[in-house]
Amino acid sequence: MESNNVIGASLSTTSLRFYPNKGEVSFEVTVNNDSDRFANFQLELIAAGEIRKLDYRWYRLEPEVAAAKPPGSSTKFQVFIFNTPIPAFVGTVNLTVKIFSPQLARERRLPLRLEIEQDDKPILLSVELPIRAFQVYPGNSIDIPVRVRNQGQVASNVLLRFTGIDSSWVTNSAERRFTINPGSQTELTFQCQPPSVVQAPSQNYVFTVEATSNNSYPADAKGNIEVLPVGFIKFSTPQYKQRIPQRDPWLPDWKSKTASYDLLFKNNSNLRQEINVQMRGRDSGKCTFKKFPEVANLDLAETAKVVLEVTTKRPWVGVGKTLFLEARAELSDQRLGSTDPATQSLELKVLPIIPLWLQLAILALIAALLALLFREEAIAHTGSVNSVRVSGIGSSVVSASDDCTLRLWRIGNNTLPPEETVKFSGKPLACSKLQKRQGLLAIANDIIRVVRFVPVENDRVAIGLDNGVIELRKVPTGQQNITLQDSKQPGDRVFDLAFTTDSLNLLSGSGKGKLRRWSRTSVDTEFQQEPVETFDLEKQQKLTQFQIRAIALSPDDKIIVASGNFNRFLVLPVGSNQSNNQFKGISLQKLEKLSDGRGGSNDFVFGLAFIPSSKEKILATSDSSGFITTWNLSQCKTVGNTQQQINNLECTPLDRWQGESSNPIRTLAFNEDGSLLVSGGDDGRVIIWHLTREHKLDKTKSPTGKGIIIFPSNKYIPSDKKINSVDFKSSQNVVISGSEDFQVRLHHIK
């Protein structure tokens, strides 16, 4: 920017001489406001050839910034030079004094010569860090290499110190003494180990390695250690069930309308957190919430409590109702994800203002009148029930049947006795002269073999039909969203379906041995109507008439298991190549019969189930000979030619036992932690099996060493109607079963 006569300036001298380490030198700058308005001025020194660094200062100003003054006024600046503009430079440096006014948008530059004299202390040492940035977890150690050079002409006794970080982090010693010959260099290593999680907060730690000597300037180098985040925030509540009022009143109580929950957070990580609790859940709209405090501050190793007050409106008459709420903790620093668990399910039982004993007579009369006036037909299928599934939030059940229908069921507040048919609480959604109205969700064009809820959404189901069609339908409207079918091989019966946990991929197993994958790009888009990939298991096994009767995905979506006849099941790891999304089947497991070691076309592995929450890939299988087997797929080894697409898998079963009879066991389901396994089969029994931590049958849980029969109630009288499907809802301790006698049943686990 060109000079302008609105800024007048002069220097007290045009030449200075500076001796390093002998004090600072100064000069004065006088600036005149020759403009017609108020203005303030700023000064900057620029040295020819300097390399600017944020942490290197060589001069200071008094004042730093002058106050705005009127036209005709003067401002004086005192400039102090206390270091060389160019480190270790000796000689003449041309300086420029830059004077600038933001109000006038003008600048003035004045020259100044600076003579830098030779220091009487030679520069001999230099310190270098080959690596300046390090990352480490608490409790782990890192090696920090340091390189020291002697640039002088005589040997030097050096003291090397590691500073800036707590000395207890440095293993052995934070100081090193050594002699370094002229013109040579020495390399050393400091070992640094941050302490435990609660003593080493996750942050950046700046350290300095400094070398001093009796015949040299001190030299140093700076580095950075980033302690990585690790650990978790434990989320718990001592009481997740509350009621309003807290005690049963004898007289009407209209004042009680609030209940409180203690939400506890334990910081087992090295991140300081601020926790905000958000309320959601099925009945959150019926309540108002207050939190004390609104935001909880959680330091390392601390426990914080948030008191949650829930207020809701109580009816004057009626029976108690249970509100289902969900408290979700949001962390200010989400590098470790969410709390463990991410949410807490809360239940609030709300009683009417007028006690029940005052209502019993009227309610009995009303119930009798309603029973006569609004008698509803029993909810039931008219064909064998092939598949049942509980929604992710555990409030509804969808069943599929040979009668081509889907039916919707609502689970109440766990007060149904064992073996009682689940009652439908919604409105009939479709009508057909051939079908009963109550609970009807949809009617398909063929037999429905399987139904699965779409993860994440929980308001849609996918169903597989005998004609090879897959339909996606809304719940509870029954509206059909999209139809999927392999146009190259229509009519290939769909026996089983499985979604990946993100719901972006749908797998289907067919009667012709085809494992197909259907895909979509996001949860906001629909699935492609043609499969993006088909894996021919029949062809790969070189077996004719191989049927895929069941498929299962490991909890981490890394392994697909498909089973069928010839007593076989396939273990196929999901390919990691995202560019072509290919299955990469590398292993085949043959499950042999205990009697003769061979499996024919009528010998099936019917049931597959993974433990939902296990880090290990624990799989349970059931077969047509009535055997249940548990496997740890993480311990299996591939044998044979690894270049083949499918090879034999060497895997020793964890345990193997036979059910109550030699009848086929068609269906399996684990509870969340894998301690219970429920089975159903052709003997008409639903059985709970207790397992040990090693995933073996726990024979101590039953006097006979067998499972516990939960259906039928008389365990000595088995039914001749097959149990085709079971599902386990751990949060409510209930099992749902679908059977050949057209029934869907709810069983409570004690």
N, C-alpha and C positions, 0 to 999 in steps of 0.2 A: 504494500500500500504506500503510495507516495506521501512525502511529508507535506504538512499544511501549516501555514502561519498561525493557525488557531492554537497550536501547542508550542510554547516557548520553553527551552530547556538548556541547562548548562551543567558542566561537571567541575568539581573543585580541583581536579587534576586530570591529565590525559595519560599519565604513566604511573604504574605502581610496581614495587618490587616485593616479592613474597618469598619468605623463608619457611619451608615446611617444618612443623614441630617447634616453631619459635613464636607462636602467637598469630593472631589475625591482623589483617590490614584493612583499612576502610577508606572510603571517599564519599563525598556528598553530591547529590543530584538535586538541582533546583528546577522545579517545573512551574511555568507560568500559564495561567488560564487566559489566553488572548482571544477567547471566543466571546459570544454575546449571551451565554447561558450557563447555568450551573453545571459543573462537571467534576468527576473524580478521576484519579489517575492510578495506573498500575505499572509496576516495573518488572522487568525480566532481564537477566543477564544471559547472553548466548556466547559460548566459547567456540571458536573455529576448531573443528575436528573432534569435538566432544561426543562421546557415546552416552546417551541419556539412559539412566536407570532410575526406576521408581524409588529405590532404597539408597541412592547415592546423592548426598547434598554437599555442596562446596561453598555456598554463600547464603546469607540471610539478610532480610530487609527490616528496617524500622522506619515507618510502619509498614506492615504487609500490604494494606490497601488504604489509601488516603480517603478521607471523607469528602463528599461533594462540596465544592466552594464556588462562590459567585464569580462572575467575569472580573478579570483584572487581579485576582488573588494569586498567591504563590503557595506552593507545597514543597517541603524539603524532605528528601529521603536520605537515610544513612545506609550505605551498603557495606557489609562486613564480609571479607573473603577469609575463610578459615581452612580451606583445603584446596588441593590442586584440581582444576576443572577436568584435567585428563590424568587419571591415576598414574603415578610414577613418572610423569613427564617432567623434563627439565629443559628450560629454554623460554622463548618468547611466545606468548599466546595472545592473539588478537581477540579482544572482547567487544561485544556490541551491547550497549545499554538500550533496551527497547522500552519506550514509554507509550502507553496505550490508554485511551479513554473510551469506555463503552458508550457514553452518552454522545460523544462527538464522532464516534466511529472513525477516529483518526489515530495515527501513531507517529512517533518521532524516534529516530535512531541516532545514537552518538557513539563514536569509537573510543576505545580505551586499550592501552597496551599494558600487558601484565608480564613482568619478568619473574620467572620461577627459578630460584637458585637451587643448586645441588644440596641435597640433605647430607648431613654428616653421618647418617646411619644407612648402610647399604641394604638393598632389598635382596634377600637371599632365598627365602622359603616361599613355596606355593603349595596350597592344599587343593585337592581335586576329589570330587565324589563321582566315580564312574556311573553310579546310579543315584539319582536324587529323590525319587519317589518310591515308597514302599507301601505294601498293603499286608496286614497281618490280622489274624483273629486272636482274641484274648487267650492267653495261655500258650500260644505258639511262639516260636522264636524266629528271628530273621537275622541274617548276616549282612552287615553294612560295610562294604569295602571302602577303604580310604587310601589315597595315593599322595605321598609327600615328596616334593622335589627340592633339592638343594641347587640353586642357580648361582651360588657363589663360588669362590675360589679356595675356600678353606672348609674343613669339616665343621659340623655344627651339632651341638647337643640339643636335642629337641624334646619339648614336653608337649604331647598331643592330648587334648582334653575333649571329651564328648559332653556337651552341655545342652540345656534347653528342655530336657526331659528328666523326669524323676530318676535319680541315680539308681534306685532299686530296680528299675527296668533293665539296666545294663548288667549283663552277666560278667562275673569276675570283677573288672575294674573299669572305671570311666576315664582313667588316665594311663598313658603309655609314655615311657621314657626310652630314648634310643639315640644313637649317633648316626648321622648320615654324611657320607663322604661328599666332597665337592663334585658337582656335575652328575650326581646319581639320584636315584629315587628309591623310596621304600613303600611297600604296600602292606597295610595292616587291616584287620577286620574287627569291628565291634559287634558283639552279639547282643541283640535287644529282645527282651521277652516281656510283653505286657502282662499284667497280673490277671486275676479272674474276671469273669464277666462283669460283676457288680463293681469292680475297682478300676475298670478301664472303659470309660464311656466312648462310644463310637464317635470319633471326630478326627480332625487333622492335627498332628503334633509336629511343630517345627523344631528341628534340632540344629546345632552348630558344632562342627568339628574345627577346633582352633589349635594352631601350632605356634608355640613361642620358643624363642631362643635368645641367648645372650648377645648374639651378634647379628640379629635380624629383626625386621618388623614382624609383628604378629601377622599370621595369615590364617584365613578361615574359609569354610565353605558351608553352605546351608542346605539342608534336605528336609524331607517331609515324610512322616509315617502316618498312614491312615489306618486307624483301628476299625476293622469292618464290623458291621452290625451282626449280632448273633443272639439267640435266645427267643423268648416268647413272653406274652402277657397272659397270665392265667385269669380267666373270667369265670366267676362262680357266684352262686346265690345260696345262702343256707336254707331258705325256704322259697320254693318256687310256686307253692300253692297257698293262696290266701282267700279269705271270705269276708263278705260284708252282710251283716255285722259279724264281729269276731266270735260272739257267743249267741246261742239260740235264745231269742227273747220270748218271754211269755206274753208280753203285751206289744202292740204295734210300736215300732221304733222307726221314725221317719228322719231322725237326725244323722244316723250313721250312713255315710255314703263314700267313705274313703278307706283305702287299704294301702299299706306301705310294704315295699320290698327293699332289702339290703343287697345291693350289687357290689361285689368285691372284686378288686383288680390287684393282682400280685405281679410286680415287675421282675421277671426272671431274665431280663435282657440287659444289654448295655446301651440302651437308648432311653433318654428321658422323654416322657410322653405326656401329652394332654389328651384326655379321653372325654369324648362327647357321646352320650347315649341317645340313640334314635329309637323311637318306638314304632313298631309296625305289627303285623299279624292280622289274622282274620277279623278280629273284633276291635282293632285299635280305633276305628272311627266312632265307637260307642263310648269312648272314655276321653277324659282330659288328664294331662300328666304334668307333674312338677318334679324337678330334680334338685337335690341339694347335695353338693354344689352343682351349678349348671355345667361346669367343666372341671374335671378332676385332674390335678397335677400329680404326676407319678414319677418320683425320682427312682434311681437305681436301688433295687432290693427293697423297695417300699411297698406297702399295701395301702390302697386307697378305697374308701367306701363312698358310694353314691346312693343316697336314699331316694327311692322312687315312690312318689305318692300318686296313686291312681284313683280318680274320682269318676263315678258313673251314676246314671239315673236308675233308681230302683222302682220296680212296679209295685202298685199297691196290693195286687193279688197275683196269684200264679204259683208256680213251683220255682225252685232255685234253678238258675241257669249258670253255666260255666262259660266265661269269656276266655278265649285263647289269644294271648299276646306274645309278642316277641321283642326282646330288648337286644338291639345290635350296637356294639361298641365301635366307634370310629376313632382311629388313632391319628394324632397329628403327624407322626412320622410312620409311613406305611412301608418302609423298606423291608420289614419282616412280615408283611402281610397284615392279617387281622389278628384279633385276640384268639385264644384257644380255650373254649370254642368261640367261633365268631359271634354266636347268638346264644341267648338263654330263653327257653320257652317258659312263659309264665301262665299260670291258670288263676283265674279269679272267679270264685263262686259267689253269685249275687242272689240273695234271698229276698223274697217279697217283704213289703213293709208289714202286712198283716200275716201273722204266723200261720203255718199250715193247719194247725189243729182247729183254727176258726173257719177254714175253708173246706174241710174234708166233706162235710155233708153236701154242700152245694156242688163241689167238684164231682162227687159221685153221681149226683143226679144229672149234671151236664154231660158227663162222660157216657152215661147210659143213653141219653137222648141222642147224642152225636153218633154213638155206635149204631143206633137204629136208622138215623137219617142219612148218614154218610158212610155206610158200610162199603169198604173198598175190597175189590177182589185181591186175592193174594198175589204178591209179586213173585214171579217164577218164570223160568225158561220152559220151553216145551221140547227141548232136546238136550243132549249131553253137554255139560259145561266144559269147554276145552281149555280156557285160560282165564285167570283172575289176576288183577293187579291193583295195588293200593297206590294212591297218588303220593307225590313227594311230601306233602304236608300232612298226609295221613287222615284226611277228612272224608274221602270218598273212595269207592271201589268201582271198577268197571269190569264186567264179565262178558266173555264171548262164547258162543254156543253153536252146536250143529243146527239149531233152528234159524241160523243166519241173522241173529240179532245181537246187538250190544245192549246191555242193561246197566243202569247207574244206581248205585247204592250209597247211602250216607252212613258213616260210622258215628254213633252217638257219643256219650260221655263215659264209655267203658262200663256201663251198667248192665249190658246184655249178658244173660247167663250163657255158659258154654253150650255149643251146638245149636243155638237159636239162630234162625235165618236172619240175616241183616235186613233191617227195615228201611224202606225208601222214604226220604223226607221231602223230596222235591215234587214237582208237578210232572204228569206224563208229557212226554215230548214228541211222541209220534203215535200213529194209530194204524192198525191193520186188523182186518177181520180174522186173520189167522193167528194173531198174536195178542197177548194180554197187554192192556194199555199201561198198567202201573209200572213205572220205572223204565219204560222203553226209551232207549237213547237213540238207536238207529237200526235200520234194516238193510242188510247187504244183499248182493245178488247171488251169494253162494255161502257155503259153510265157512264160518270164521274159525281159523285154527289158533290164532294167537293175537293178543292185545298187549301193547306196551305204552306207558305214558312217555311223552316227549320230555326229557330232562330240561331243567331250567324253567320251561314254560308251565308245565303241570296243568294246563288247561286244554291240551290236545292229546289224542291217542293215535297210534298207528296200528292198523289191523292187517293181518295176512289172511288171504282167502284161499280156498281150494282151487280156484281158477287161475292162480298166479298173480292176482292183483293185490297191491298194497294201497290202502286208503288212509288218509289222515283226516280226522274228524275233530271238531271242537267239542269241548265239554263245558257246560251241560247242554248245549243246543243240539248237538248231533250233526251240525252242518258239515258237509264234506268240503275240505279245502282243496285237495289235490289227489290224483290217482297216479300211482307208479306201476310200471310194468315193463318187463324186458320184451321188446317187440321182436327180438330175434328168436325167442323161445317162450311164447305165450303158453299159458296153461300149466306152467311149472309150479306145482303146489307149494305154498309158503308155510313151512312148519314152525319157524321161529324167527324172531326179530330182536335186534339189540342196538341201542343208541350209544355213541360215545358220550362222555359226561358233558361235553360242551354242546351237544345236540346238533352238531354240524354234519355228522355222518350217521347213516342208518345202514346196518348190516342185515341181510336176510339169508336164511338157509332154506334150501328147497328139496323137494323129493327126488330131483335128478342130480343131486350132488353138487349143486352150484352155490357158491358163496358169493353174494353180490353186495356191492357197496353203492349207496345212493348219497349224494353230497349236495350241500348248499354253502354259499359263501359266508352267510351270517344268519343270526337268529331273526333278522328282519326280512329275510328272503325265503323263498320256497325251494324245496328240493327239486333237482332236475328229474324229469319224468322218465329218463332212461338211466340205467346204472352206469356210473363212471368207471366201473371195474367189475369183472367177473372172474372168480377163481374156481376152476373146475376140479373139485376134490376127487370125483370119481375117476377122471382121466389121470390125475397125478398118482392115485393109488393103484391104477390099473385094475380096478374092480368094477364089475358091471353091477348096475342096480344099487349103487350106494346112495342111501338117503341121509340127508342132514336133518336129524330130528331135534337137535338142540344146539344153540350157540351161546357163548358167554364171553364177555370182555372183562379182562382184569381191571381192578379199580383205577390203575394208572393209564388205562387204554393202550398198554404196550403189547398185550398178548390177546389173540383171538383163539378161542377153543371151539371146535365144531365136532359133534359126535353123531354117530348113526349106527347102522347095522355092521355086522362082522365084529361086534364088540370092539369098535375102534373109536378113538377120538384124536383129532388133529390139533397140534399146538402151532399156531402161526404168529410169530412176532410181526407187529405192524412196522412197515418200512419207514425209515427216517428220511428218505429222499422226498422232500416236499414238492419238488418240481414236477414229478409225474405221479405222486400219490399211489405208489404201487404196494400191494401186499408182497411181502417177501417171506414166503413159507420156507422154513429151513428144517422143520422137524416133524416127525410122525410118531405117535405113541400107539402101540397095540395093547389093549387091555384084554388079557387072556382069561378064559373061563377057568375056574378052579378045578373042574372035573377032568376034562380031556385036553385043555390047552388050545382048543380051536374055537373059532367063532364063525357061525354060518350066517346066511343072509337074514335069518329070523332072530339072530342074537343081537340085541341093541344095547348101546349106552344111551339111556333115555334122559337122565337128569344131569345137569351141570350147574354148579353154584360156586362163586368166589366169595371169600370173606370180604365184606365191603370195606372195612377200615384197616385191613392188615397191610403192612409194608411188604411182607412176603407175599408171593403169589400162591396162596393156599386155595386149592381147588378140591371140591367134592364131586364124585361121580356116582351114579346109580345105574344098574343094568337090569336086563330082563331075567336074570337068575336070582334077583332079590338081594344082591350085594351092594354095599356102600363102601367106597374107597376114598381116602383122603390123600392128597398129593401136595408136595411143595415143588412147584414148577421152577422156582429159583435154583433148586439143587440138581435139576436134570442136566444131563450131558448128551450132546449130539454124538452119535457113533456112525461109522460108515463113511462113504464118499461125500465130503462136504461140498463138492461141486454140484451135486445133484440138487434139484429144487426142493425135494423132500427127502429126509433121511430118518432112520430110526432114532428114537430118543431113549436114552438109558435113564430110567427114573424109578427109584425104589419107593413104593407106596409108604406113606406114614402109618396107615392102619387100614384094615379091611375087615368088614363084618357083615353078617347076613341079618336081614330084618326078621320080623316075627314069623315070616314064612318064606318059601322059595318063589313066591309070586313076584312079578316084575315091580320094581319101584320106579315110577314114572316122573317124579318131580321132587326137587330139593330147594331149600331156601335157608340161608344163614341169618342169624340176628346180626346186629351191627358189629359186635366185637368178636364174633366167631365162637362164643362159648356154647351156643345152642344151634342145632341143625334140625330142621323139620323136614319130614319126608311124607309122601303119599304114594299109594300104589294100588295094584289090582286087588288086594285083599280088603279094600274099602277102609283102611285105617290111616289116620293122621297121627304121626308119632314124633315126639320130641326126643332128640338124642343130646345128652350132655357130653361135651368134649373137654379134654384137658388142655393146658397151655401148649402142649406139644401137638395139638390137633388130632389126638387119638380118642377113641371111645372111653369115656369115664365110667367104668363099671361100678364105681362106688356110689353113684347117684341112684341106683335102682337095686333092690334086693336080688333080682334075678340077673343082674348084669345086662339087661336089655333096655330098650328105650321106654319112655313113658307115653302110653297111648292116651291121646286127648280126644280122639273120636274113633269109634263110638264110645259112649260112656261105659258100656259093658264090654270090656276089652276081650272077653272070652267069646263074644258073638260077633265075628267080623261080618261086614256087609259084602254082598256079591257085586256091588256097584263100585267101579273103579274111581279112585281119586286121581283126576287128570292134572290138577294144578294147585299149587300152594304159594302164598306170599306172606312175608313176615314183616310186621311193622314194630321195630324195637321200641320206639318212643312210647307206644301205647301198649306194649306187651300183648299184641293180638296176632293171631294167624288167621288168614282167610283161605278157604279151600273151595274148589269147584269140582263137581263129581258127575258121574255118569247118570245119577238119579235126578238130574236137572237142577240140583240145589247149589246155592252159594251160602256158605256157613262161616260164622265168626266164632273163633275159639280163643278164650282168654288164657294166658299163661300165668300161673301162680308163681 
